[in-house]
Amino acid sequence: MPRQTPEALAALILVSPVLILFSLTVAYPVIETFRLSFYDIQGLSRPRWVGWGNFTELFGDPDFRNASITTVIWTLSSTAISVGIGFLLALLCSQAPRATYPFRVAFFATYGIAEAVSAYIWLGVLRSGDAGLLNAILGLVGLEHLANPWLGDTGTAIWGVVAAYSWTQVGLPLMLCFASMQSIPKSLTEAAFIDGAGPFSIMRFIVLPLSMPGLRVSVFINLLASLRAFDMIFVLTSGGPIRSTETIGYFMYRESVTQFKLGYGAASTMILLGTVVIVSLPAILKRTRGIG
Amino acid sequence: MRPSARAPYWVVGLVGLLALLWTVPVLGIFITSVRPYSETAMGWWRVDEVTFTLSAWKTVWSKYPLAEGLAASLKITLASTALTVALSPAAAYAFHYLKFPFRRVSLIVLVNAFVLPQQVIVIPLFTLWRQFGLIDNVWAVILPYVGMSFAWSVFLAKNFLDDFPGELIEAAKVDGCGPIATYFFVVLPNSLTSLAAMAILQFLWAWNSLLIPLLFLRTDEPMPVLLSRIAGTYEPNLDQQSAVAILTMVVPLVVFLALQRHFVAGGLSRMGLKG
């Protein structure tokens, strides 16, 4: 016992600031959001217990159904675009690792910019009329009939936001996939080449399987980031026009903050959390197993 | 895919061209900020008339509370980076080397909290901060930034300790160092690379975040919030708006470009891959 105490005491001193702050700002709010999701709270009136009421109301709410569909489109397309472009760029860069270094940094740099700034930058690209860069380019190549108020059109606004968001995200998959490809031993591709393997087989049987770790982590990080995305949508469209760019992560903000329906907003947040946990399950299991 | 000794020129040219196109939208806001609005109203690329002027850069300071915004951003970012770097490695050390009750279960909860979206914590935090009288106080933002960072920062520091030479710890024990002295005199001085990676990740995240300060601060809003309030308004002052965007971008961008090697390494070990 006397030998045990100092170690446990020392651990307490070193760990408690982290655990206290974590409990206050993360653990308690998560539990409280869970609790709130079972109450009906309208503005300042007394909270009323409604059981699963908020959830059944959500499933019948066309706005929430719309936000769920938008979330799926937004998450899958921005992940596919970011990781797809990042992987292809990594493939190109790995052909000339040294010479393409400054260019990789340029692609990666947009990842270091605040989403609010990236959104402002993309307002300049997607602006309606000739003042938008995209419309001006279309005019320049003789496609002026395709010019569009991209963010003002319910059909195209989501793709405008996806493009702007993917632009900020490509850097990370590029760097992760590139790191994976660099760790493939040169002798492997050389041996395959000597044995007569074409570029396609080298790609299919050597590069792709061996860059899987980077690719897998990229897909996971991008899925997670786009599920919780808020900033880009807030600045570019505020969920509009007519809620065509409203994801669950934004729906929650509108219900809780602008409509003061805290219980309803909390319930939608729990659905977002459930989705995030399902997507993260492999990573959670891996982390938990790694803890001795 | 042909493995060749020298770099294929067409690859370098193609990647360079794409990188150039990639950065054109950023170039736009720099050009807009140094030309009169009358020239760029129909697009910053118009060259019918080209005048260089710093008038937007001079007037923007009185038009928007930029000095306060930059000060708030710096205060929030530096304080939350300092706290994360001061607290996480100590906890990681205790989790890694010491035995104490609930060690395993609290570590499992802590490191898996990395999946939590900010949306899950903001509403109860708002009510809590209102009870504490912390709304419109920078600590209302700093504390959750630090609290949320632990999920990845403790994990990052603990991953680093996996490769820490055990002989050093043993030697300190033989010399009569207690656990806390061992941490401060042996582990901490030898963990500077992991601290650097942690500091960069937290600095960028704290500077760039929008949702939490948007909800908890009223006056002295940090730069991203300030920008989000003026972006997309129909005021004919894109030159000034661009100046605000550049000021919001430049600090983290310089940090990012200068230290991006650490950033990749930190990002990799944050996800449990070795960098």
Chai-1 contact restraints between the chains, C-beta under 6 A:
chainA,res_idxA,chainB,res_idxB,connection_type,confidence,min_distance_angstrom,max_distance_angstrom,comment,restraint_id
A,E7,B,L98,contact,1.0,0.0,6.0,A-B,restraint_1
A,E7,B,P179,contact,1.0,0.0,6.0,A-B,restraint_2
A,A8,B,F100,contact,1.0,0.0,6.0,A-B,restraint_3
A,A10,B,P179,contact,1.0,0.0,6.0,A-B,restraint_4
A,A10,B,I180,contact,1.0,0.0,6.0,A-B,restraint_5
A,A11,B,A94,contact,1.0,0.0,6.0,A-B,restraint_6
A,A11,B,L98,contact,1.0,0.0,6.0,A-B,restraint_7
A,A11,B,F100,contact,1.0,0.0,6.0,A-B,restraint_8
A,L14,B,A90,contact,1.0,0.0,6.0,A-B,restraint_9
A,L14,B,A94,contact,1.0,0.0,6.0,A-B,restraint_10
A,V15,B,A91,contact,1.0,0.0,6.0,A-B,restraint_11
A,V15,B,A94,contact,1.0,0.0,6.0,A-B,restraint_12
A,P17,B,L87,contact,1.0,0.0,6.0,A-B,restraint_13
A,V18,B,L87,contact,1.0,0.0,6.0,A-B,restraint_14
A,V18,B,A91,contact,1.0,0.0,6.0,A-B,restraint_15
A,V18,B,F150,contact,1.0,0.0,6.0,A-B,restraint_16
A,L21,B,G147,contact,1.0,0.0,6.0,A-B,restraint_17
A,F22,B,G147,contact,1.0,0.0,6.0,A-B,restraint_18
A,F22,B,F150,contact,1.0,0.0,6.0,A-B,restraint_19
A,T25,B,L143,contact,1.0,0.0,6.0,A-B,restraint_20
A,T25,B,P144,contact,1.0,0.0,6.0,A-B,restraint_21
A,T25,B,G147,contact,1.0,0.0,6.0,A-B,restraint_22
A,V26,B,A113,contact,1.0,0.0,6.0,A-B,restraint_23
A,V26,B,G147,contact,1.0,0.0,6.0,A-B,restraint_24
A,P29,B,I121,contact,1.0,0.0,6.0,A-B,restraint_25
A,P29,B,P124,contact,1.0,0.0,6.0,A-B,restraint_26
A,P29,B,L125,contact,1.0,0.0,6.0,A-B,restraint_27
A,V30,B,V120,contact,1.0,0.0,6.0,A-B,restraint_28
A,E32,B,P124,contact,1.0,0.0,6.0,A-B,restraint_29
A,T33,B,V120,contact,1.0,0.0,6.0,A-B,restraint_30
A,T33,B,P124,contact,1.0,0.0,6.0,A-B,restraint_31
A,L92,B,V11,contact,1.0,0.0,6.0,A-B,restraint_32
A,L92,B,V15,contact,1.0,0.0,6.0,A-B,restraint_33
A,Q95,B,P8,contact,1.0,0.0,6.0,A-B,restraint_34
A,Q95,B,V11,contact,1.0,0.0,6.0,A-B,restraint_35
A,A96,B,A7,contact,1.0,0.0,6.0,A-B,restraint_36
A,A96,B,V11,contact,1.0,0.0,6.0,A-B,restraint_37
A,A96,B,V12,contact,1.0,0.0,6.0,A-B,restraint_38
A,A99,B,A7,contact,1.0,0.0,6.0,A-B,restraint_39
A,A99,B,V12,contact,1.0,0.0,6.0,A-B,restraint_40
A,T100,B,V15,contact,1.0,0.0,6.0,A-B,restraint_41
A,F103,B,V15,contact,1.0,0.0,6.0,A-B,restraint_42
A,F103,B,G16,contact,1.0,0.0,6.0,A-B,restraint_43
A,F103,B,A19,contact,1.0,0.0,6.0,A-B,restraint_44
A,A106,B,A19,contact,1.0,0.0,6.0,A-B,restraint_45
A,A106,B,T23,contact,1.0,0.0,6.0,A-B,restraint_46
A,F107,B,W22,contact,1.0,0.0,6.0,A-B,restraint_47
A,G112,B,L204,contact,1.0,0.0,6.0,A-B,restraint_48
A,G112,B,P252,contact,1.0,0.0,6.0,A-B,restraint_49
A,G112,B,L253,contact,1.0,0.0,6.0,A-B,restraint_50
A,G112,B,F256,contact,1.0,0.0,6.0,A-B,restraint_51
A,I113,B,M249,contact,1.0,0.0,6.0,A-B,restraint_52
A,A114,B,N208,contact,1.0,0.0,6.0,A-B,restraint_53
A,A114,B,P224,contact,1.0,0.0,6.0,A-B,restraint_54
A,A114,B,T248,contact,1.0,0.0,6.0,A-B,restraint_55
A,A116,B,L210,contact,1.0,0.0,6.0,A-B,restraint_56
A,A116,B,P224,contact,1.0,0.0,6.0,A-B,restraint_57
A,A116,B,L227,contact,1.0,0.0,6.0,A-B,restraint_58
A,A116,B,S228,contact,1.0,0.0,6.0,A-B,restraint_59
A,V117,B,A245,contact,1.0,0.0,6.0,A-B,restraint_60
A,V117,B,T248,contact,1.0,0.0,6.0,A-B,restraint_61
A,V117,B,M249,contact,1.0,0.0,6.0,A-B,restraint_62
A,Y120,B,A231,contact,1.0,0.0,6.0,A-B,restraint_63
A,Y120,B,A245,contact,1.0,0.0,6.0,A-B,restraint_64
A,I121,B,P25,contact,1.0,0.0,6.0,A-B,restraint_65
A,I121,B,I29,contact,1.0,0.0,6.0,A-B,restraint_66
A,L123,B,G232,contact,1.0,0.0,6.0,A-B,restraint_67
A,G124,B,G28,contact,1.0,0.0,6.0,A-B,restraint_68
A,V125,B,P25,contact,1.0,0.0,6.0,A-B,restraint_69
A,D130,B,M42,contact,1.0,0.0,6.0,A-B,restraint_70
A,A131,B,M42,contact,1.0,0.0,6.0,A-B,restraint_71
A,A131,B,G43,contact,1.0,0.0,6.0,A-B,restraint_72
A,A136,B,G43,contact,1.0,0.0,6.0,A-B,restraint_73
A,M175,B,V264,contact,1.0,0.0,6.0,A-B,restraint_74
A,T189,B,P3,contact,1.0,0.0,6.0,A-B,restraint_75
A,E190,B,P3,contact,1.0,0.0,6.0,A-B,restraint_76
A,F193,B,P3,contact,1.0,0.0,6.0,A-B,restraint_77
A,P199,B,M1,contact,1.0,0.0,6.0,A-B,restraint_78
A,I202,B,M1,contact,1.0,0.0,6.0,A-B,restraint_79
A,M203,B,M1,contact,1.0,0.0,6.0,A-B,restraint_80
A,V217,B,M271,contact,1.0,0.0,6.0,A-B,restraint_81
A,R228,B,P117,contact,1.0,0.0,6.0,A-B,restraint_82
A,F230,B,L211,contact,1.0,0.0,6.0,A-B,restraint_83
A,D231,B,L210,contact,1.0,0.0,6.0,A-B,restraint_84
A,V235,B,S228,contact,1.0,0.0,6.0,A-B,restraint_85
A,V235,B,A231,contact,1.0,0.0,6.0,A-B,restraint_86
A,G249,B,Q119,contact,1.0,0.0,6.0,A-B,restraint_87
A,M252,B,Q119,contact,1.0,0.0,6.0,A-B,restraint_88
A,S256,B,I123,contact,1.0,0.0,6.0,A-B,restraint_89
A,L262,B,I123,contact,1.0,0.0,6.0,A-B,restraint_90
A,T269,B,Q119,contact,1.0,0.0,6.0,A-B,restraint_91
A,T269,B,V120,contact,1.0,0.0,6.0,A-B,restraint_92
A,L273,B,V120,contact,1.0,0.0,6.0,A-B,restraint_93
A,V276,B,V115,contact,1.0,0.0,6.0,A-B,restraint_94
A,S280,B,V115,contact,1.0,0.0,6.0,A-B,restraint_95
A,I284,B,N112,contact,1.0,0.0,6.0,A-B,restraint_96
A,R287,B,V111,contact,1.0,0.0,6.0,A-B,restraint_97
A,R287,B,N112,contact,1.0,0.0,6.0,A-B,restraint_98
A,T288,B,I108,contact,1.0,0.0,6.0,A-B,restraint_99
A,I291,B,L107,contact,1.0,0.0,6.0,A-B,restraint_100
A,I291,B,I108,contact,1.0,0.0,6.0,A-B,restraint_101
